[in-house]
Amino acid sequence: MKVGANAARQRSAVQSLPEVTLSEDGEVRFLHLGTEWIQGSMIIDAPFDIELDYVQRMMAWLLFVEADSVGKRRAMQLGLGSAALTKFCFKPLRMHTTAIEINPQVLTACRGWFKLPADGPRLRVVLADAAQEIRNPAYTAQIDALQVDLYDHEAAAPVLDSPDFYADCRSVLSDEGMMTVNLFGRDASYEHSLKSICAAFGDDAVWVFKPTREGNAVVLAQRNASRPTRMALLARAEAVQARWKLPAVKWLRIFAPVSKI
């Protein structure tokens, strides 16, 4: 009886998930979760590029590592979206990549319409609740780049946003690991979210971007705090921009430790 009840609850949770829809505007395809709010995008003729500014900024952890080491590192995404981060980590960066997604429709759409490759030795998508899956002991201290972008169909606020959740995120990071989080929300308090991250990681380990025009505020948190010099960051940014065509040099004008904001 207990197993049957749990299975029934799981089926009910899946049935309550929003329906995935698609739209296109010229060269760009968009993913929606039953509303007009954009949950992800793809340049149709360049499916492994990152199209949105805030999603590009989710790659800011590259500023803190040597470019030649990236392919030896492990990435994880909480929330698949249109798979832009997952595809970029897997193909251009050549990383071992795991994505956690609760909605099977999103995975189907990404495989059918957003060019997400099939699972293989370096790529795995897990259909699960991120709040539970992040506590899987198999991930403890294994992830070098954790990218968190968890929103419901209304895109109103992060679905998971507590100090306990961010502490769970910190637990999966390697010694050099970093988390980037999209904190866009029409109703959520940015300051509240930032305090939750700082509570889990410590103020010295947290860096912030200025919000995009659309209101997406990306925050980076380090497992262990470091303070690279401006010249070191510029050298890394130039290397990132040259190798992977991300606007990393521009990031330095709008990215700083939270303690200096």
Secondary structure, DSSP 4 states (H G I P E B T S, - for coil): -HHHHHHHHHHHHHHTSPPPEEEEETTEEEEESSSSSEEEEEETT-TTS--SHHHHHTTGGGGGS-GGGGGGSEEEEES-TTSHHHHHHHTTS--EEEEEES-HHHHHHHHHHS-PPPPBTTEEEEES-HHHHTT-GGGTTTEEEEEE--B-TT--SBS--SHHHHHHHHHHEEEEEEEEEE---SSS-HHHHHHHHHHHH-GGGEEEEPPPTT---EEEEESS-----HHHHHHHHHHHHHHH---HHHHTTSEEEGGG-
